[in-house]
């Protein structure tokens, strides 16, 4: 789960002296993501849970039939931004009709990465390494990494027929959506997909490698695979979307549940829920003053 959770944790994990550029004008929307996960060792061997939140603003730069360009940024005081988000945002992204994304300000992000590494006194060789401050944190340095972060909260559907290509690392294929009714003026779509052993095995291998690096242990990918030779897993992922007539998503609820067996420290049941909501930035700002 380390690879999955790093998408959330990268917003908050590390403190260094760096100020991100300010957004030139008010954005159009704010996307607010809240998540909660739990893990239970079977046989009364203990449990753990975590929860948190993250937010991105959207400022629409251009909008046409064939292309949409958006600037994403972190709301609030730039001095409070932590981790990879310190260099990733603001990020300008082009979204094609098929939903594919292209980063438009790569050169700017490259320069911010160099400044970020210099401020933290990290060499380029530190890129990709895992650290532990108050939580697990992977140092990312590739400007295109921001596209995965944006995908975690992006709330537009460009092609219903293609299904919902979820960002979740546990799912390797799009989730087929079905219309499930209306919620006021919003159409509600739902979808369910199985989480198979292969998806979870690769995720668990990356988790083992990240944990070993954090604790200074030598572990190769081959050794991690050998440790998990008896691994088996199954699970289910579900999503519910509330979508307006233009294809704008105003709420997205994702849930997963899975059972992992063959782990060194015992079988484990994991569950999680992520709720992402869209609000107009004007309304959200007014609510913060109340």
URGI-V895727 format. One record per pair of residues at least 12 apart in sequence whose ideal C-beta (glycine too) atoms are under 8 Angstrom apart, sorted by sequence separation. I is the first residue (numbers start at 1). J is the second residue. If there is no record, write none. Layout:
BEGIN
{{I | J} {I | J}}
END
This chain:
BEGIN
{{37 | 49} {38 | 50} {58 | 70} {59 | 71} {91 | 103} {92 | 104} {127 | 139} {128 | 140} {162 | 174} {163 | 175} {164 | 176} {177 | 189} {178 | 190} {209 | 221} {212 | 224} {240 | 252} {257 | 269} {258 | 270} {36 | 49} {37 | 50} {58 | 71} {59 | 72} {92 | 105} {126 | 139} {127 | 140} {128 | 141} {154 | 167} {163 | 176} {164 | 177} {177 | 190} {178 | 191} {239 | 252} {240 | 253} {257 | 270} {258 | 271} {36 | 50} {37 | 51} {58 | 72} {59 | 73} {91 | 105} {127 | 141} {163 | 177} {177 | 191} {239 | 253} {256 | 270} {257 | 271} {36 | 51} {57 | 72} {74 | 89} {90 | 105} {127 | 142} {152 | 167} {176 | 191} {209 | 224} {239 | 254} {256 | 271} {257 | 272} {35 | 51} {56 | 72} {57 | 73} {73 | 89} {151 | 167} {175 | 191} {205 | 221} {208 | 224} {238 | 254} {239 | 255} {255 | 271} {256 | 272} {34 | 51} {35 | 52} {56 | 73} {57 | 74} {72 | 89} {73 | 90} {122 | 139} {124 | 141} {160 | 177} {175 | 192} {176 | 193} {237 | 254} {238 | 255} {255 | 272} {34 | 52} {35 | 53} {56 | 74} {57 | 75} {72 | 90} {73 | 91} {91 | 109} {175 | 193} {237 | 255} {238 | 256} {255 | 273} {34 | 53} {55 | 74} {56 | 75} {71 | 90} {72 | 91} {148 | 167} {205 | 224} {208 | 227} {237 | 256} {254 | 273} {255 | 274} {33 | 53} {55 | 75} {71 | 91} {72 | 92} {173 | 193} {205 | 225} {208 | 228} {236 | 256} {253 | 273} {254 | 274} {32 | 53} {33 | 54} {55 | 76} {71 | 92} {72 | 93} {88 | 109} {235 | 256} {236 | 257} {253 | 274} {254 | 275} {32 | 54} {33 | 55} {70 | 92} {71 | 93} {87 | 109} {171 | 193} {235 | 257} {236 | 258} {252 | 274} {253 | 275} {254 | 276} {32 | 55} {69 | 92} {70 | 93} {205 | 228} {235 | 258} {252 | 275} {31 | 55} {69 | 93} {88 | 112} {117 | 141} {171 | 195} {172 | 196} {204 | 228} {234 | 258} {235 | 259} {251 | 275} {252 | 276} {8 | 33} {30 | 55} {31 | 56} {69 | 94} {70 | 95} {87 | 112} {164 | 189} {170 | 195} {233 | 258} {234 | 259} {251 | 276} {252 | 277} {30 | 56} {31 | 57} {68 | 94} {69 | 95} {86 | 112} {87 | 113} {172 | 198} {233 | 259} {251 | 277} {8 | 35} {30 | 57} {31 | 58} {67 | 94} {68 | 95} {164 | 191} {166 | 193} {172 | 199} {201 | 228} {204 | 231} {233 | 260} {250 | 277} {251 | 278} {29 | 57} {30 | 58} {67 | 95} {87 | 115} {113 | 141} {163 | 191} {171 | 199} {232 | 260} {233 | 261} {250 | 278} {29 | 58} {67 | 96} {87 | 116} {160 | 189} {170 | 199} {204 | 233} {231 | 260} {232 | 261} {249 | 278} {27 | 57} {28 | 58} {66 | 96} {67 | 97} {86 | 116} {113 | 143} {169 | 199} {170 | 200} {201 | 231} {231 | 261} {232 | 262} {248 | 278} {27 | 58} {28 | 59} {61 | 92} {66 | 97} {200 | 231} {230 | 261} {231 | 262} {5 | 37} {27 | 59} {28 | 60} {65 | 97} {201 | 233} {230 | 262} {231 | 263} {26 | 59} {56 | 89} {110 | 143} {170 | 203} {200 | 233} {229 | 262} {23 | 57} {25 | 59} {109 | 143} {169 | 203} {197 | 231} {228 | 262} {69 | 104} {197 | 232} {200 | 235} {228 | 263} {235 | 270} {1 | 37} {23 | 59} {197 | 233} {106 | 143} {109 | 146} {196 | 233} {197 | 234} {227 | 264} {106 | 144} {195 | 233} {196 | 234} {195 | 234} {12 | 52} {103 | 143} {194 | 234} {195 | 235} {103 | 144} {194 | 235} {195 | 236} {12 | 54} {194 | 236} {195 | 237} {9 | 52} {11 | 54} {103 | 146} {193 | 236} {194 | 237} {8 | 52} {27 | 71} {103 | 147} {192 | 236} {193 | 237} {5 | 50} {30 | 75} {192 | 237} {193 | 238} {8 | 54} {27 | 73} {101 | 147} {192 | 238} {191 | 238} {192 | 239} {23 | 71} {27 | 75} {190 | 238} {191 | 239} {101 | 150} {190 | 239} {23 | 73} {101 | 151} {190 | 240} {189 | 240} {190 | 241} {88 | 140} {188 | 240} {189 | 241} {20 | 73} {93 | 146} {101 | 154} {188 | 241} {20 | 74} {83 | 137} {93 | 147} {188 | 242} {189 | 243} {84 | 139} {91 | 146} {187 | 242} {188 | 243} {22 | 78} {84 | 140} {186 | 242} {187 | 243} {204 | 260} {21 | 78} {88 | 145} {89 | 146} {93 | 150} {99 | 156} {186 | 243} {187 | 244} {20 | 78} {88 | 146} {99 | 157} {186 | 244} {187 | 245} {200 | 258} {19 | 78} {91 | 150} {95 | 154} {99 | 158} {183 | 242} {185 | 244} {204 | 263} {19 | 79} {98 | 158} {99 | 159} {180 | 240} {185 | 245} {200 | 260} {20 | 81} {84 | 145} {88 | 149} {95 | 156} {97 | 158} {98 | 159} {195 | 256} {96 | 158} {97 | 159} {175 | 237} {177 | 239} {11 | 74} {95 | 158} {99 | 162} {195 | 258} {85 | 149} {98 | 162} {175 | 239} {177 | 241} {186 | 250} {20 | 85} {84 | 149} {170 | 235} {186 | 251} {20 | 86} {99 | 165} {171 | 237} {15 | 82} {20 | 87} {23 | 90} {170 | 237} {14 | 82} {18 | 86} {13 | 82} {14 | 83} {18 | 87} {20 | 89} {21 | 90} {168 | 237} {11 | 81} {12 | 82} {13 | 83} {16 | 86} {20 | 90} {11 | 82} {12 | 83} {166 | 237} {11 | 83} {138 | 210} {10 | 83} {11 | 84} {166 | 239} {9 | 83} {10 | 84} {11 | 85} {72 | 146} {136 | 210} {10 | 85} {164 | 239} {164 | 241} {72 | 150} {136 | 214} {130 | 210} {132 | 214} {130 | 213} {131 | 214} {129 | 213} {130 | 214} {157 | 241} {157 | 243} {168 | 254} {170 | 256} {160 | 247} {68 | 156} {166 | 254} {168 | 256} {170 | 258} {158 | 247} {157 | 247} {156 | 247} {20 | 112} {156 | 248} {157 | 249} {155 | 248} {156 | 249} {56 | 150} {155 | 249} {155 | 250} {18 | 115} {56 | 153} {155 | 252} {18 | 116} {54 | 153} {16 | 116} {18 | 119} {17 | 119} {16 | 119} {16 | 120} {14 | 120} {14 | 131} {13 | 131} {15 | 133} {14 | 133} {33 | 152} {13 | 133} {33 | 153} {13 | 134} {155 | 276} {13 | 135} {31 | 153} {12 | 135} {13 | 136} {14 | 137} {31 | 154} {153 | 276} {155 | 278} {13 | 137} {31 | 155} {9 | 135} {9 | 136} {10 | 137} {2 | 130} {9 | 137} {10 | 138} {6 | 136} {10 | 140} {5 | 136} {6 | 137} {6 | 138} {2 | 136} {10 | 149} {7 | 148} {7 | 149} {8 | 152} {7 | 152} {7 | 167} {7 | 169} {4 | 168} {4 | 169} {3 | 169} {4 | 170} {4 | 203} {3 | 203} {1 | 203} {1 | 204} {3 | 206} {2 | 206} {3 | 207} {2 | 207} {1 | 207} {3 | 210} {2 | 210} {2 | 211} {45 | 265} {45 | 266} {43 | 266} {41 | 265} {42 | 266} {43 | 267} {57 | 281} {41 | 266} {42 | 267} {41 | 267} {42 | 268} {41 | 268} {42 | 269} {40 | 268} {39 | 268} {40 | 269} {39 | 269} {40 | 270} {39 | 270} {38 | 270} {37 | 270} {38 | 271} {37 | 271} {38 | 272} {37 | 272} {36 | 272} {37 | 273} {35 | 272} {36 | 273} {35 | 273} {36 | 274} {35 | 274} {34 | 274} {35 | 275} {33 | 274} {34 | 275} {33 | 275} {34 | 276} {33 | 276} {32 | 276} {31 | 276} {32 | 277} {31 | 277} {31 | 278} {32 | 279} {30 | 278} {29 | 278} {30 | 279} {29 | 279} {30 | 280} {29 | 280} {30 | 281} {28 | 280} {29 | 281} {28 | 281} {27 | 281} {30 | 284} {26 | 281} {26 | 282} {26 | 285} {1 | 270}}
END
